[in-house]
Amino acid sequence: MSDRDEKLLPEQEPTLVGSPGTVDAPFADVEIEGAIDENQRSYSQSQLVLRRLIRHRGAMISLIILLFIAVVALTSIGFAGIPGWWGKDYTRAAPVLNKGRPTLSLFPPAFGEHPFGQDNTGKDYFALTMRGTQISLLIAFVVGILSTFIGTIVGGLAGYYRGWIESVLMRLTDLFIIIPLLVLAAVLGKIAAGWGIWGLSLMLAIVTWTGLARLVRGEVLSLREREFVASARAIGTRPRRIIFKHILPNTIGVIIVSATLLIASAILLETALSYLGFGVRPPDVSLGRLISDYQNSFATRPWLFWWPGMLILAIALTVNFIGDGLRDAFDPRQNRSVD
């Protein structure tokens, strides 16, 4: 056997990284570049977003507070015919006890018969406030969902088709933007006065979708030039499928964050309209309606003003903090550890 053949024998080949059978001592401390750490984990995009959101303390605390408010409002006086654990009806008058003062106490802890007090006619104000919270949350979430749907469709179509379609849709968007929001909402709220809370929600959604439409259009304008969209066009994929199956799913981060901010804006807009008398009409009540009805009692019985006011502030702040957490979670430049 020649010297050349002896050098090629497998049993005499050197082994790297100090494994058994290493014959060349200088290679013992060499590490293979790109070796996979068995403790290193890989996550999908949705898992990364969820883990970042969970690690956002402000968003998590706000989510817990918002869920607590919603659960108490829905279960205390009941909803949609389902009875609640609070025994008093928000529509029933009763004798006014202790000038309607709240019986809620922290030191010593006590809930009492009327924790939030009573109004002028003796109605339990806790039940009234919980009913107002139900209506305000319902309107806010319905407006958020409807306006998100309208804004996504308008922005997606305008960004993908361009040309005259984009011109028409964007000029329509500009028309809604230049009219003061509160004035436009008040006019539409007056038109929907007899349609109940669902009609009011629809009218508010019609005037609050414009900001999201512009954001989605900008994202679609960028995504429509990407390679995966060009490939879909090349194989004959219909534009509708490209928009809804390929482009819009890649804008989900912008859409979700904007939807949460729309919910916060909707509850403040509904509060303003109800305070001015263009929102929720009797016999229904909302948090803004309660503030409007009892604003004259601010000096003598301030609790009739503060309870709905604090709930409006809490809901608006928690939704905004959740939106901030979602924005940070969807941000690809986020540097927080997810291990």
Secondary structure, 3 states (H helix, E strand, C coil): CCHHHHHCCHHHCCCCCCCCCCCCHHHCCCCCCCCCCCCCCCCCHHHHHHHHHHCCHHHHHHHHHHHHHHHHHHHHCCECCECCCCCCCCCCCCCCCHHHCCCCECCCCECCCCCCCECCCCCEHHHHHHHHHHHHHHHHHHHHHHHHHHHHHHHHHHHHHCHHHHHHHHHHHHHHHHCCHHHHHHHHHHHCHHHHHHHHHHHHHHHCCHHHHHHHHHHHHHHCCCHHHHHHHHCCCCHHHHHHHHHHHHHHHHHHHHHHHHHHHHHHHHHHHHHHCCCCCCCCCCHHHHHHHCHHHCCCCCHHHHHHHHHHHHHHHHHHHHHHHHHHHHCCCCCCCCC
